[in-house]
Amino acid sequence: MTLFSTDGCHLCEQAWQLLEQGGLAAQTRLQDIMDKEEWLTAYRVRIPVLRREDGAELDWPFTTADLIEFNRVRT
């Protein structure tokens, strides 16, 4: 999975903590939306956003339980 975030985003830091609590941080990469214009355009006002490899996205706010379910369910 990918967590879209940016430096200084306190919500993104909270989201990462939830991923750690749920045991999902090791399988999640952190992607700064400032690295690509398309990410900045898509996620500027939505971060943090978690995206699965199948393209499904989970927008903030979410809980640890939401993260575990999102990781479990594949479309």
N, CA, C and O atoms as CSV, one atom per row, in Angstrom:
chain,resi,resn,atom,element,x,y,z
A,1,MET,N,N,0.849,-1.178,0.000
A,1,MET,CA,C,0.000,0.000,0.000
A,1,MET,C,C,0.888,1.231,0.000
A,1,MET,O,O,2.083,1.163,0.290
A,2,THR,N,N,0.273,2.362,-0.334
A,2,THR,CA,C,0.969,3.642,-0.343
A,2,THR,C,C,0.176,4.636,0.484
A,2,THR,O,O,-1.039,4.758,0.330
A,3,LEU,N,N,0.876,5.349,1.368
A,3,LEU,CA,C,0.259,6.441,2.111
A,3,LEU,C,C,0.748,7.740,1.503
A,3,LEU,O,O,1.932,8.068,1.589
A,4,PHE,N,N,-0.163,8.479,0.890
A,4,PHE,CA,C,0.174,9.784,0.333
A,4,PHE,C,C,0.109,10.821,1.434
A,4,PHE,O,O,-0.883,10.925,2.155
A,5,SER,N,N,1.184,11.589,1.552
A,5,SER,CA,C,1.307,12.560,2.637
A,5,SER,C,C,2.262,13.661,2.190
A,5,SER,O,O,2.645,13.729,1.022
A,6,THR,N,N,2.643,14.527,3.138
A,6,THR,CA,C,3.684,15.513,2.891
A,6,THR,C,C,4.281,15.942,4.221
A,6,THR,O,O,3.680,15.739,5.276
A,7,ASP,N,N,5.459,16.530,4.164
A,7,ASP,CA,C,6.124,16.996,5.377
A,7,ASP,C,C,5.264,18.014,6.112
A,7,ASP,O,O,4.630,18.870,5.496
A,8,GLY,N,N,5.251,17.909,7.432
A,8,GLY,CA,C,4.533,18.868,8.255
A,8,GLY,C,C,3.043,18.617,8.369
A,8,GLY,O,O,2.323,19.434,8.944
A,9,CYS,N,N,2.571,17.516,7.841
A,9,CYS,CA,C,1.140,17.182,7.898
A,9,CYS,C,C,0.885,16.359,9.155
A,9,CYS,O,O,1.229,15.178,9.211
A,10,HIS,N,N,0.283,16.986,10.161
A,10,HIS,CA,C,0.050,16.269,11.419
A,10,HIS,C,C,-0.954,15.125,11.253
A,10,HIS,O,O,-0.858,14.116,11.952
A,11,LEU,N,N,-1.901,15.269,10.352
A,11,LEU,CA,C,-2.852,14.183,10.105
A,11,LEU,C,C,-2.137,12.985,9.474
A,11,LEU,O,O,-2.471,11.834,9.754
A,12,CYS,N,N,-1.160,13.271,8.628
A,12,CYS,CA,C,-0.387,12.206,7.998
A,12,CYS,C,C,0.424,11.451,9.048
A,12,CYS,O,O,0.549,10.227,8.987
A,13,GLU,N,N,0.968,12.185,10.004
A,13,GLU,CA,C,1.709,11.558,11.090
A,13,GLU,C,C,0.785,10.659,11.917
A,13,GLU,O,O,1.178,9.566,12.325
A,14,GLN,N,N,-0.429,11.119,12.158
A,14,GLN,CA,C,-1.407,10.315,12.889
A,14,GLN,C,C,-1.757,9.055,12.101
A,14,GLN,O,O,-1.869,7.969,12.670
A,15,ALA,N,N,-1.929,9.207,10.791
A,15,ALA,CA,C,-2.251,8.061,9.942
A,15,ALA,C,C,-1.130,7.031,9.982
A,15,ALA,O,O,-1.395,5.831,10.054
A,16,TRP,N,N,0.119,7.487,9.937
A,16,TRP,CA,C,1.250,6.562,9.994
A,16,TRP,C,C,1.274,5.826,11.333
A,16,TRP,O,O,1.557,4.628,11.380
A,17,GLN,N,N,0.982,6.531,12.405
A,17,GLN,CA,C,0.926,5.895,13.723
A,17,GLN,C,C,-0.137,4.800,13.751
A,17,GLN,O,O,0.079,3.738,14.335
A,18,LEU,N,N,-1.277,5.055,13.127
A,18,LEU,CA,C,-2.324,4.034,13.062
A,18,LEU,C,C,-1.857,2.820,12.259
A,18,LEU,O,O,-2.150,1.679,12.617
A,19,LEU,N,N,-1.126,3.075,11.167
A,19,LEU,CA,C,-0.580,1.969,10.383
A,19,LEU,C,C,0.386,1.144,11.222
A,19,LEU,O,O,0.386,-0.085,11.144
A,20,GLU,N,N,1.204,1.810,12.021
A,20,GLU,CA,C,2.121,1.094,12.910
A,20,GLU,C,C,1.353,0.286,13.948
A,20,GLU,O,O,1.690,-0.869,14.207
A,21,GLN,N,N,0.333,0.879,14.537
A,21,GLN,CA,C,-0.473,0.189,15.549
A,21,GLN,C,C,-1.170,-1.033,14.963
A,21,GLN,O,O,-1.324,-2.052,15.637
A,22,GLY,N,N,-1.584,-0.925,13.720
A,22,GLY,CA,C,-2.278,-2.034,13.072
A,22,GLY,C,C,-1.345,-3.058,12.448
A,22,GLY,O,O,-1.802,-4.031,11.850
A,23,GLY,N,N,-0.037,-2.847,12.583
A,23,GLY,CA,C,0.929,-3.773,12.016
A,23,GLY,C,C,1.043,-3.700,10.505
A,23,GLY,O,O,1.469,-4.663,9.867
A,24,LEU,N,N,0.664,-2.564,9.925
A,24,LEU,CA,C,0.652,-2.433,8.465
A,24,LEU,C,C,1.739,-1.512,7.926
A,24,LEU,O,O,1.881,-1.379,6.710
A,25,ALA,N,N,2.505,-0.877,8.800
A,25,ALA,CA,C,3.520,0.084,8.345
A,25,ALA,C,C,4.597,-0.587,7.492
A,25,ALA,O,O,5.069,-0.001,6.518
A,26,ALA,N,N,4.984,-1.797,7.846
A,26,ALA,CA,C,6.057,-2.484,7.122
A,26,ALA,C,C,5.686,-2.765,5.666
A,26,ALA,O,O,6.568,-2.861,4.812
A,27,GLN,N,N,4.409,-2.897,5.380
A,27,GLN,CA,C,3.986,-3.168,4.006
A,27,GLN,C,C,3.427,-1.919,3.323
A,27,GLN,O,O,2.774,-2.014,2.284
A,28,THR,N,N,3.683,-0.762,3.905
A,28,THR,CA,C,3.177,0.499,3.354
A,28,THR,C,C,4.337,1.437,3.083
A,28,THR,O,O,5.197,1.646,3.939
A,29,ARG,N,N,4.352,1.998,1.885
A,29,ARG,CA,C,5.384,2.989,1.586
A,29,ARG,C,C,4.782,4.380,1.724
A,29,ARG,O,O,3.596,4.592,1.470
A,30,LEU,N,N,5.606,5.300,2.121
A,30,LEU,CA,C,5.213,6.689,2.315
A,30,LEU,C,C,5.584,7.453,1.051
A,30,LEU,O,O,6.725,7.378,0.596
A,31,GLN,N,N,4.645,8.179,0.485
A,31,GLN,CA,C,4.888,8.922,-0.745
A,31,GLN,C,C,4.524,10.384,-0.530
A,31,GLN,O,O,3.387,10.699,-0.177
A,32,ASP,N,N,5.472,11.265,-0.740
A,32,ASP,CA,C,5.245,12.699,-0.577
A,32,ASP,C,C,4.569,13.237,-1.836
A,32,ASP,O,O,5.086,13.067,-2.941
A,33,ILE,N,N,3.431,13.876,-1.674
A,33,ILE,CA,C,2.680,14.385,-2.830
A,33,ILE,C,C,3.432,15.487,-3.571
A,33,ILE,O,O,3.089,15.818,-4.705
A,34,MET,N,N,4.451,16.052,-2.938
A,34,MET,CA,C,5.237,17.103,-3.589
A,34,MET,C,C,6.189,16.526,-4.640
A,34,MET,O,O,6.768,17.277,-5.425
A,35,ASP,N,N,6.353,15.203,-4.662
A,35,ASP,CA,C,7.284,14.577,-5.597
A,35,ASP,C,C,6.787,14.559,-7.034
A,35,ASP,O,O,7.592,14.504,-7.964
A,36,LYS,N,N,5.472,14.604,-7.229
A,36,LYS,CA,C,4.907,14.583,-8.587
A,36,LYS,C,C,3.728,15.549,-8.650
A,36,LYS,O,O,2.906,15.603,-7.735
A,37,GLU,N,N,3.657,16.287,-9.711
A,37,GLU,CA,C,2.574,17.256,-9.904
A,37,GLU,C,C,1.213,16.571,-9.893
A,37,GLU,O,O,0.250,17.118,-9.356
A,38,GLU,N,N,1.122,15.381,-10.480
A,38,GLU,CA,C,-0.159,14.674,-10.533
A,38,GLU,C,C,-0.633,14.284,-9.130
A,38,GLU,O,O,-1.832,14.308,-8.852
A,39,TRP,N,N,0.313,13.922,-8.239
A,39,TRP,CA,C,-0.057,13.593,-6.859
A,39,TRP,C,C,-0.497,14.841,-6.121
A,39,TRP,O,O,-1.469,14.814,-5.366
A,40,LEU,N,N,0.212,15.928,-6.337
A,40,LEU,CA,C,-0.159,17.188,-5.692
A,40,LEU,C,C,-1.563,17.605,-6.109
A,40,LEU,O,O,-2.365,18.019,-5.271
A,41,THR,N,N,-1.860,17.499,-7.387
A,41,THR,CA,C,-3.184,17.857,-7.891
A,41,THR,C,C,-4.269,16.949,-7.304
A,41,THR,O,O,-5.332,17.417,-6.894
A,42,ALA,N,N,-3.989,15.667,-7.270
A,42,ALA,CA,C,-4.996,14.692,-6.826
A,42,ALA,C,C,-5.215,14.698,-5.318
A,42,ALA,O,O,-6.338,14.484,-4.860
A,43,TYR,N,N,-4.155,14.941,-4.534
A,43,TYR,CA,C,-4.244,14.715,-3.094
A,43,TYR,C,C,-4.041,15.949,-2.224
A,43,TYR,O,O,-4.077,15.848,-0.998
A,44,ARG,N,N,-3.831,17.094,-2.824
A,44,ARG,CA,C,-3.525,18.332,-2.097
A,44,ARG,C,C,-4.429,18.568,-0.897
A,44,ARG,O,O,-3.937,18.877,0.189
A,45,VAL,N,N,-5.724,18.431,-1.066
A,45,VAL,CA,C,-6.662,18.711,0.032
A,45,VAL,C,C,-7.237,17.438,0.641
A,45,VAL,O,O,-8.146,17.505,1.468
A,46,ARG,N,N,-6.718,16.283,0.241
A,46,ARG,CA,C,-7.271,15.007,0.715
A,46,ARG,C,C,-6.350,14.265,1.670
A,46,ARG,O,O,-6.816,13.379,2.387
A,47,ILE,N,N,-5.067,14.588,1.709
A,47,ILE,CA,C,-4.119,13.804,2.504
A,47,ILE,C,C,-4.464,13.825,3.974
A,47,ILE,O,O,-4.986,14.815,4.487
A,48,PRO,N,N,-4.172,12.730,4.648
A,48,PRO,CA,C,-3.550,11.511,4.160
A,48,PRO,C,C,-4.546,10.605,3.433
A,48,PRO,O,O,-5.716,10.509,3.802
A,49,VAL,N,N,-4.051,9.959,2.410
A,49,VAL,CA,C,-4.846,8.995,1.638
A,49,VAL,C,C,-4.027,7.711,1.525
A,49,VAL,O,O,-2.845,7.743,1.183
A,50,LEU,N,N,-4.663,6.599,1.815
A,50,LEU,CA,C,-4.033,5.296,1.671
A,50,LEU,C,C,-4.555,4.642,0.400
A,50,LEU,O,O,-5.763,4.573,0.176
A,51,ARG,N,N,-3.625,4.157,-0.436
A,51,ARG,CA,C,-4.025,3.519,-1.690
A,51,ARG,C,C,-3.462,2.104,-1.744
A,51,ARG,O,O,-2.277,1.868,-1.506
A,52,ARG,N,N,-4.362,1.169,-2.068
A,52,ARG,CA,C,-3.947,-0.222,-2.277
A,52,ARG,C,C,-3.377,-0.369,-3.679
A,52,ARG,O,O,-3.532,0.509,-4.528
A,53,GLU,N,N,-2.713,-1.503,-3.903
A,53,GLU,CA,C,-2.135,-1.806,-5.222
A,53,GLU,C,C,-3.210,-1.906,-6.305
A,53,GLU,O,O,-2.931,-1.659,-7.479
A,54,ASP,N,N,-4.443,-2.267,-5.916
A,54,ASP,CA,C,-5.525,-2.372,-6.904
A,54,ASP,C,C,-6.151,-1.016,-7.230
A,54,ASP,O,O,-7.085,-0.944,-8.028
A,55,GLY,N,N,-5.640,0.067,-6.615
A,55,GLY,CA,C,-6.125,1.414,-6.905
A,55,GLY,C,C,-7.186,1.927,-5.955
A,55,GLY,O,O,-7.510,3.115,-5.987
A,56,ALA,N,N,-7.737,1.070,-5.109
A,56,ALA,CA,C,-8.738,1.516,-4.136
A,56,ALA,C,C,-8.073,2.460,-3.136
A,56,ALA,O,O,-6.919,2.265,-2.757
A,57,GLU,N,N,-8.812,3.480,-2.716
A,57,GLU,CA,C,-8.273,4.483,-1.805
A,57,GLU,C,C,-9.134,4.621,-0.562
A,57,GLU,O,O,-10.355,4.472,-0.602
A,58,LEU,N,N,-8.464,4.910,0.537
A,58,LEU,CA,C,-9.115,5.155,1.820
A,58,LEU,C,C,-8.716,6.557,2.267
A,58,LEU,O,O,-7.547,6.825,2.542
A,59,ASP,N,N,-9.706,7.447,2.335
A,59,ASP,CA,C,-9.460,8.834,2.729
A,59,ASP,C,C,-9.540,8.988,4.238
A,59,ASP,O,O,-10.247,8.246,4.919
A,60,TRP,N,N,-8.806,9.959,4.743
A,60,TRP,CA,C,-8.866,10.355,6.140
A,60,TRP,C,C,-10.228,10.969,6.406
A,60,TRP,O,O,-10.765,11.637,5.522
A,61,PRO,N,N,-10.806,10.779,7.565
A,61,PRO,CA,C,-10.289,10.092,8.740
A,61,PRO,C,C,-10.570,8.596,8.683
A,61,PRO,O,O,-11.596,8.157,8.163
A,62,PHE,N,N,-9.627,7.820,9.236
A,62,PHE,CA,C,-9.822,6.385,9.374
A,62,PHE,C,C,-9.243,5.921,10.703
A,62,PHE,O,O,-8.425,6.599,11.326
A,63,THR,N,N,-9.693,4.750,11.112
A,63,THR,CA,C,-9.246,4.154,12.373
A,63,THR,C,C,-8.347,2.968,12.072
A,63,THR,O,O,-8.210,2.559,10.919
A,64,THR,N,N,-7.741,2.421,13.102
A,64,THR,CA,C,-6.939,1.209,12.928
A,64,THR,C,C,-7.804,0.080,12.381
A,64,THR,O,O,-7.368,-0.669,11.506
A,65,ALA,N,N,-9.019,-0.046,12.888
A,65,ALA,CA,C,-9.939,-1.085,12.396
A,65,ALA,C,C,-10.248,-0.861,10.913
A,65,ALA,O,O,-10.302,-1.821,10.144
A,66,ASP,N,N,-10.450,0.391,10.505
A,66,ASP,CA,C,-10.693,0.699,9.089
A,66,ASP,C,C,-9.507,0.256,8.234
A,66,ASP,O,O,-9.685,-0.308,7.154
A,67,LEU,N,N,-8.294,0.517,8.729
A,67,LEU,CA,C,-7.084,0.153,7.993
A,67,LEU,C,C,-6.967,-1.357,7.823
A,67,LEU,O,O,-6.640,-1.845,6.741
A,68,ILE,N,N,-7.232,-2.080,8.884
A,68,ILE,CA,C,-7.140,-3.539,8.826
A,68,ILE,C,C,-8.172,-4.092,7.850
A,68,ILE,O,O,-7.866,-4.987,7.062
A,69,GLU,N,N,-9.372,-3.571,7.897
A,69,GLU,CA,C,-10.422,-4.014,6.964
A,69,GLU,C,C,-10.065,-3.643,5.526
A,69,GLU,O,O,-10.246,-4.450,4.615
A,70,PHE,N,N,-9.562,-2.433,5.319
A,70,PHE,CA,C,-9.163,-1.969,3.991
A,70,PHE,C,C,-8.062,-2.865,3.428
A,70,PHE,O,O,-8.066,-3.175,2.237
A,71,ASN,N,N,-7.143,-3.273,4.253
A,71,ASN,CA,C,-6.056,-4.148,3.823
A,71,ASN,C,C,-6.568,-5.562,3.531
A,71,ASN,O,O,-6.055,-6.241,2.641
A,72,ARG,N,N,-7.562,-5.993,4.268
A,72,ARG,CA,C,-8.099,-7.344,4.123
A,72,ARG,C,C,-8.958,-7.491,2.874
A,72,ARG,O,O,-8.896,-8.516,2.195
A,73,VAL,N,N,-9.751,-6.484,2.569
A,73,VAL,CA,C,-10.701,-6.526,1.454
A,73,VAL,C,C,-9.970,-6.159,0.166
A,73,VAL,O,O,-9.363,-5.092,0.076
A,74,ARG,N,N,-10.025,-7.021,-0.808
A,74,ARG,CA,C,-9.434,-6.767,-2.125
A,74,ARG,C,C,-10.547,-6.829,-3.148
A,74,ARG,O,O,-11.374,-7.740,-3.130
A,75,THR,N,N,-10.560,-5.856,-4.036
A,75,THR,CA,C,-11.595,-5.855,-5.078
A,75,THR,C,C,-11.070,-6.420,-6.370
A,75,THR,O,O,-11.806,-6.495,-7.355
